[in-house]
Amino acid sequence: MTVHPFIEAEKAAGHNVKRACELLQVSRTAYYARRNGVPGPRKVRDAELTEKITIVHPSALAAPTVTRASMPS
């Protein structure tokens, strides 16, 4: 469960973001990083690997094609 939408709603209502983060045990740094759309290291690495895989295996992300000939009788 993510608490960031709750903190955003509290901020919109004029409440203190620092206090909301403390109560929900979320660092303000993490809240603002997610709010600003900064991807985490895992997401960056996943994107790099996906790019490398698609270069080596262009059909790696495509769904397999099922034809009548490939189905058992």
N, C-alpha and C positions, 0 to 999 in steps of 0.2 A: 504494500500500500504506500502510495506517495503522499506526502504531506504538503508538497509545494503548492498545489491549488488552494489549500486552506490558508497558507501563509499569504499567498497573493490576495485572497479575499480579505484577509485581515488588514493588509496594507491598503487596499482600496477603500476599506471602511475607516481609514485614518488611524489605525492602531499601530503600535510599535513592532516593527519587524524583528528587532533584536529580542524582544520579550517573547514573541511567538516562536522564534527559533529555539530559544532556551527551553520553553515549555515542551516543545516537541522533540527536543534533543537532536536538532539539526544545526550544523554549523552555518553561519551566515555566508561563508565563502561558498559552500556547496549550493545553497539556495540561489545566490546571485549567479553562479556559474551555470546552473541549469536554466535559470531565467533568461540569461543572455545567449543561450544556445551553444555554449562552448562544449564540444564533444569530449568525453572522457578518454583516457588512454586506451581502454579496451575497444571502444568504438572506432578510434583512429586506426588501431592495429587491425581490426576486423576488415575495415575498408581497404587497407593496404593489401591484406592477404586475398581478399576477394578480387581485387584488380589483378594481382599476379596469377591467380588461378584461372581467371577468364582469358588471360593472355596465353597461358600454356594450354588450357583446355577450353576453347571457345564455347563448346556445348555443355559445359559443366553445370550451368545454371538453368539450362533449358529442360523442360519436362520431356521425358521419353515419349516417343511416338508409338502408339499401339495401332497395329494394323491387323487385318483379318489373317494375314499370312503369319504373323508372329504369335498368334494365339494357338494354344494346343487344340487339337480336334476333339 
